[in-house]
Each structure stands twice: as C-alpha cells, then as structure tokens.
C-alpha cells in the first residue's frame, strides 16, 4: 500500500487510567503496529478524566483521514470515593468512612461515538447486530473472538456439528465468539455465573472457549478427553521477579489441561498475540476500504 499509493493504515488508541493489563495490551499493540508499518497514536487520560475529554478526542480521530481504526481500551476505569460522615446527631456514623465505586464514564455512550467505518474493535451496535444475524456481514468482527476462530481454522479443528461451550457472556468475548461458532455450525452453550452445574456442562464440550477472568477456574475434571481449549482469561498476579512486577495467568490450569485436552492455548502467548494480529487485519481492511485498495 505504501509503495503503490503512498498511504499506510493508521490506528488510534484511547487509554484511560493505569490498569496494568490494559497498559500491557496497549504496549503490545503499539509495538505490533511499528513492526507491521502501521501508524499508531495513543491518547492517554487519567482515571479521573472528564467524559467530555474522551469524547472530544474520539471526535478528532473520527474526522482524521489518516486514522482508519479507533480502539477504546476496555474496561474503562471506576473511581473509588471516600465519604466521611460527621453528623453529631447520628452517632453511628460519627468518625466513620464509607467507600464505594462509581462508574463515572458511560462506556456505551463512548463506544457509540466511534465511527462505524473505524470501529476496528467491532463493538459498534450495528457491527454486533450484523454479526448476530444470518445473511448479514459486519464491517469488523471483534478482535479477540476473531482471533479465537482463526486459531481453530488454522489448526484444522473441526467445528461443524461439534459441541462448543463458551464460559463467560461479555460483549467483548463471550457473546461474539458464541455467534461466530454458531456461524460455523457448532452447537453452542454459554456458561456464566448463574449457570447450574457448569463443570458437568463443560466436560461434554468438544471445544471450550473460556473468558471468565477467574485464575485456574478450569481444572482437568472440567474437560472432555481430546477437547480443544482456548483460554482467553488474563489475570494479573503479583510477581516481584517479573519485569513489570506481575505476570498474567489464565482461566485454565494449563498443566492439568495438557494431560487431557488435545490442544490448549497458553497464557500469555496464545490468544493475546492473535487478538493483536486481528486488530491489525481490521485496521488494514479499513484503510483498504477507504482507499479502494486491492
């Protein structure tokens, strides 16, 4: 593209706060952009930023013709507030402190502002809606689910007619990967926090995709012999010996799973790099669409 028309794809990232896993993801995405020759820019905001500041930055990226993809790094942070009550008439509340969490950023409002044509994360309601409907195609498929499916396809895992269990029902992973597996004619069951007997359900699956965010949730007893396991869960665990003071672990007890499954993705090094690869693919597709480049 650069040699033919003098243009390169551009990716803009909105990063709010200092959440450690989010910092890792963004750092890896920017590094991958550099390696691939994709222009990247990061707009960083503190936890306490005003929603209007993010919206203004998004609007600028929407209007910038050199930006072909916009990514809002999720989840957006919550703020912790401390309220002290010193009312003399209420003795129970004297000299006490109550803390609670407040979601001060409207995630839905922010994601809805991202231009449909630049929604390389695939979270725009129209993209998600088209993904859920037969006969419709989204402009972009969410990167992590798209990476999970690409792993299955590249390794020749049979999907048609197979039983698949998706653990977790988030908009980011659980819902879209369930839709993608259905598109490839798997019989899909979603397991979530309210599911009864999740272990019994999961151990019947030929394909397990887990995105619960619970370290070592999936033990060998949860798995059918020969199952294919894709571990999307990434949880930071304190580790002073690690470069950044922590390491990432997945939902699956990796060593246990290796003894019974036919294939297991590691954490880190499994789904993470695939997510980034799909983000770059979506950004490239967006630029090709804009420039009419084939």
C-alpha positions as CSV (number, residue, x, y, z in Angstrom):
1,X,0.0,0.0,0.0
2,X,2.8,2.4,0.9
3,X,4.7,1.6,-2.3
4,X,1.6,1.8,-4.5
5,X,-0.4,4.8,-3.2
6,X,1.9,6.4,-0.6
7,X,-0.6,5.6,2.2
8,X,-0.4,3.5,5.3
9,X,-3.1,2.4,7.7
10,X,-3.5,4.4,10.9
11,X,-4.7,3.2,14.3
12,X,-5.7,5.5,17.2
13,X,-6.0,4.1,20.8
14,X,-7.9,5.7,23.7
15,X,-6.3,4.6,27.0
16,X,-7.9,5.7,30.3
17,X,-6.2,5.0,33.6
18,X,-3.3,2.9,34.7
19,X,-4.8,-0.6,34.8
20,X,-1.9,-3.0,34.4
21,X,-3.4,-5.4,32.0
22,X,-4.6,-2.6,29.8
23,X,-1.2,-1.0,29.8
24,X,0.3,-4.3,28.7
25,X,-2.3,-4.7,25.9
26,X,-1.8,-1.2,24.6
27,X,2.0,-1.5,24.7
28,X,1.9,-4.7,22.7
29,X,-0.5,-3.3,20.2
30,X,1.7,-0.3,19.5
31,X,4.8,-2.5,19.2
32,X,2.9,-4.7,16.7
33,X,1.9,-1.6,14.7
34,X,5.5,-0.5,14.5
35,X,6.6,-3.9,13.3
36,X,3.9,-4.0,10.6
37,X,4.4,-0.5,9.3
38,X,1.0,0.8,10.6
39,X,0.9,4.3,12.0
40,X,-0.3,4.5,15.6
41,X,-1.2,7.2,18.1
42,X,-2.3,6.8,21.7
43,X,-4.4,9.3,23.6
44,X,-3.9,8.8,27.3
45,X,-6.2,10.0,30.1
46,X,-6.1,9.7,33.9
47,X,-8.7,7.7,35.8
48,X,-10.4,11.0,36.9
49,X,-10.7,12.5,33.4
50,X,-13.9,14.1,32.3
51,X,-16.1,12.1,29.8
52,X,-16.1,15.2,27.5
53,X,-12.3,14.9,27.1
54,X,-12.6,11.4,25.8
55,X,-15.5,12.3,23.5
56,X,-13.5,15.3,22.1
57,X,-10.5,13.1,21.4
58,X,-12.7,10.5,19.7
59,X,-14.4,13.1,17.5
60,X,-11.0,14.3,16.3
61,X,-10.0,10.7,15.4
62,X,-13.3,10.2,13.6
63,X,-12.5,13.2,11.4
64,X,-8.9,12.5,10.9
65,X,-8.5,10.9,7.4
66,X,-5.1,9.3,8.4
67,X,-6.8,7.3,11.1
68,X,-8.6,4.2,9.8
69,X,-9.2,2.4,13.1
70,X,-10.1,3.6,16.6
71,X,-9.8,1.4,19.7
72,X,-11.1,2.3,23.1
73,X,-9.2,0.1,25.5
74,X,-11.7,-1.6,27.8
75,X,-12.7,-1.9,30.5
76,X,-13.0,1.8,31.4
77,X,-12.0,2.5,35.0
78,X,-14.2,3.0,38.0
79,X,-13.4,5.7,40.6
80,X,-13.3,5.0,44.3
81,X,-14.6,7.7,46.5
82,X,-14.4,8.0,50.3
83,X,-17.2,9.8,52.1
84,X,-16.8,10.8,55.8
85,X,-19.9,11.4,57.9
86,X,-19.5,13.6,61.0
87,X,-23.1,14.4,61.8
88,X,-23.3,14.8,65.5
89,X,-27.0,13.7,65.7
90,X,-26.1,10.3,64.1
91,X,-23.7,8.7,66.5
92,X,-23.4,5.5,64.4
93,X,-21.9,7.5,61.5
94,X,-19.5,9.6,63.6
95,X,-15.9,9.4,62.6
96,X,-16.6,6.6,60.0
97,X,-15.7,6.3,56.4
98,X,-17.7,4.6,53.7
99,X,-16.2,3.7,50.3
100,X,-17.9,2.8,47.1
101,X,-17.3,2.5,43.4
102,X,-18.8,4.8,40.8
103,X,-18.7,4.2,37.1
104,X,-18.1,7.8,36.0
105,X,-17.6,7.1,32.3
106,X,-20.6,6.0,30.2
107,X,-19.0,3.1,28.2
108,X,-21.9,2.7,25.9
109,X,-22.0,6.4,25.1
110,X,-18.3,6.5,24.3
111,X,-18.3,3.3,22.1
112,X,-21.3,4.6,20.2
113,X,-19.4,7.7,19.2
114,X,-16.7,5.7,17.4
115,X,-17.3,5.9,13.6
116,X,-18.8,2.7,12.2
117,X,-16.2,2.7,9.4
118,X,-13.4,2.9,12.0
119,X,-14.8,0.5,14.6
120,X,-11.9,-1.9,14.3
121,X,-12.8,-3.4,17.7
122,X,-16.2,-4.4,16.2
123,X,-18.2,-3.2,19.2
124,X,-20.5,-0.8,17.4
125,X,-24.1,-1.9,17.8
126,X,-24.5,-2.2,14.0
127,X,-21.4,-4.4,13.7
128,X,-22.6,-6.5,16.6
129,X,-26.1,-6.7,15.3
130,X,-25.0,-7.7,11.8
131,X,-22.8,-10.4,13.4
132,X,-25.8,-11.9,15.2
133,X,-28.0,-12.0,12.0
134,X,-27.8,-14.7,9.4
135,X,-27.2,-13.3,5.9
136,X,-25.6,-10.1,7.3
137,X,-21.9,-9.3,7.5
138,X,-20.3,-6.8,10.0
139,X,-17.7,-4.4,8.7
140,X,-15.5,-5.7,11.6
141,X,-15.6,-8.7,13.8
142,X,-14.3,-8.2,17.4
143,X,-10.6,-8.9,17.5
144,X,-10.3,-11.5,20.3
145,X,-13.2,-13.7,19.1
146,X,-11.9,-13.4,15.6
147,X,-8.5,-14.5,16.8
148,X,-10.0,-17.5,18.6
149,X,-11.8,-18.6,15.5
150,X,-8.7,-18.1,13.4
151,X,-6.8,-20.4,15.7
152,X,-9.4,-23.1,15.3
153,X,-9.4,-22.7,11.5
154,X,-5.6,-22.5,11.1
155,X,-5.1,-25.7,13.2
156,X,-7.8,-27.6,11.3
157,X,-10.1,-28.1,14.2
158,X,-13.5,-29.4,13.1
159,X,-16.3,-27.0,14.2
160,X,-19.3,-28.1,12.2
161,X,-21.6,-30.2,14.3
162,X,-19.4,-30.1,17.4
163,X,-20.4,-29.2,20.9
164,X,-18.9,-25.9,22.0
165,X,-19.0,-24.3,25.4
166,X,-18.3,-20.6,25.9
167,X,-17.6,-19.6,29.5
168,X,-18.5,-16.0,30.1
169,X,-21.0,-13.9,28.2
170,X,-19.3,-10.5,27.9
171,X,-19.9,-8.2,24.9
172,X,-16.2,-8.3,24.3
173,X,-15.6,-12.0,24.1
174,X,-18.3,-14.4,25.2
175,X,-21.2,-13.2,23.1
176,X,-19.3,-12.6,19.8
177,X,-17.4,-15.9,20.0
178,X,-20.6,-17.8,20.6
179,X,-22.1,-16.1,17.5
180,X,-19.0,-16.9,15.4
181,X,-19.1,-20.5,16.4
182,X,-22.8,-20.7,15.5
183,X,-21.9,-19.2,12.1
184,X,-19.6,-22.1,11.7
185,X,-22.4,-24.5,12.6
186,X,-21.3,-25.6,16.1
187,X,-23.9,-26.3,18.8
188,X,-23.1,-23.6,21.4
189,X,-23.8,-23.4,25.1
190,X,-22.9,-20.4,27.1
191,X,-21.9,-20.9,30.8
192,X,-22.0,-17.9,33.1
193,X,-22.1,-17.1,36.8
194,X,-25.7,-18.2,37.2
195,X,-25.3,-21.5,35.3
196,X,-26.0,-24.6,37.4
197,X,-23.5,-27.5,37.2
198,X,-21.1,-25.6,34.9
199,X,-18.5,-28.4,35.3
200,X,-20.9,-31.1,34.0
201,X,-21.9,-29.0,31.0
202,X,-18.3,-28.0,30.1
203,X,-17.0,-31.6,30.3
204,X,-19.2,-32.6,27.4
205,X,-17.8,-30.0,25.0
206,X,-15.5,-30.7,22.1
207,X,-14.4,-27.1,22.0
208,X,-14.1,-24.9,25.2
209,X,-13.6,-21.1,25.0
210,X,-13.2,-19.6,28.4
211,X,-13.2,-15.9,29.2
212,X,-14.3,-15.8,32.8
213,X,-11.3,-13.9,34.2
214,X,-11.0,-16.3,37.1
215,X,-7.5,-17.7,37.6
216,X,-7.3,-21.5,37.4
217,X,-11.1,-21.9,37.2
218,X,-10.9,-24.8,34.7
219,X,-9.4,-27.9,36.1
220,X,-8.9,-31.2,34.3
221,X,-12.2,-32.5,35.6
222,X,-14.0,-29.9,33.6
223,X,-12.6,-31.2,30.3
224,X,-13.6,-33.9,27.9
225,X,-10.6,-36.1,26.7
226,X,-9.4,-34.7,23.4
227,X,-11.2,-31.3,23.8
228,X,-9.7,-28.2,22.3
229,X,-9.4,-25.4,24.9
230,X,-8.9,-21.7,24.1
231,X,-8.1,-19.7,27.2
232,X,-9.0,-16.0,26.8
233,X,-8.8,-15.3,30.6
234,X,-6.0,-13.0,31.6
235,X,-5.5,-12.1,35.2
236,X,-2.5,-10.1,36.6
237,X,-0.9,-11.8,39.5
238,X,1.8,-10.2,41.7
239,X,5.3,-11.4,40.9
240,X,8.2,-9.3,42.0
241,X,10.6,-11.3,39.7
242,X,8.6,-10.3,36.6
243,X,9.7,-7.3,34.5
244,X,6.7,-5.2,35.5
245,X,6.1,-6.7,38.9
246,X,3.3,-9.1,37.8
247,X,2.6,-11.9,35.5
248,X,-0.6,-12.9,33.6
249,X,-2.3,-16.2,34.2
250,X,-5.4,-17.7,32.5
251,X,-8.7,-19.3,33.5
252,X,-7.3,-22.8,32.8
253,X,-4.9,-24.9,34.9
254,X,-2.6,-25.2,32.0
255,X,-0.6,-28.2,33.2
256,X,-3.7,-30.2,34.1
257,X,-5.4,-29.3,30.8
258,X,-2.3,-30.6,28.8
259,X,-2.8,-34.0,30.2
260,X,-6.4,-34.4,28.9
261,X,-7.0,-31.9,26.1
262,X,-5.8,-32.3,22.5
263,X,-4.8,-28.6,22.3
264,X,-4.6,-25.8,24.8
265,X,-3.7,-22.2,24.3
266,X,-1.2,-20.8,26.8
267,X,-1.4,-17.5,28.8
268,X,0.4,-15.4,27.8
269,X,1.3,-16.2,24.3
270,X,-1.9,-17.7,23.0
271,X,-5.0,-15.6,22.3
272,X,-3.2,-12.3,23.1
273,X,-1.0,-12.2,20.0
274,X,-3.9,-13.4,17.9
275,X,-6.0,-10.5,19.2
276,X,-3.4,-8.0,18.2
277,X,-3.0,-9.7,14.7
278,X,-6.7,-9.4,14.1
279,X,-6.7,-5.8,15.2
280,X,-4.0,-5.1,12.6
281,X,-6.0,-7.0,10.0
282,X,-9.1,-5.0,10.8
283,X,-7.2,-1.7,10.6
284,X,-5.7,-2.7,7.2
285,X,-9.1,-3.7,5.9
286,X,-10.5,-0.4,7.0
287,X,-7.7,1.5,5.1
288,X,-8.1,-0.7,2.0
289,X,-11.9,0.0,2.0
290,X,-11.3,3.8,2.3
291,X,-8.7,4.0,-0.4
292,X,-10.3,1.4,-2.7
293,X,-7.0,-0.6,-2.5
294,X,-7.0,-4.2,-3.5
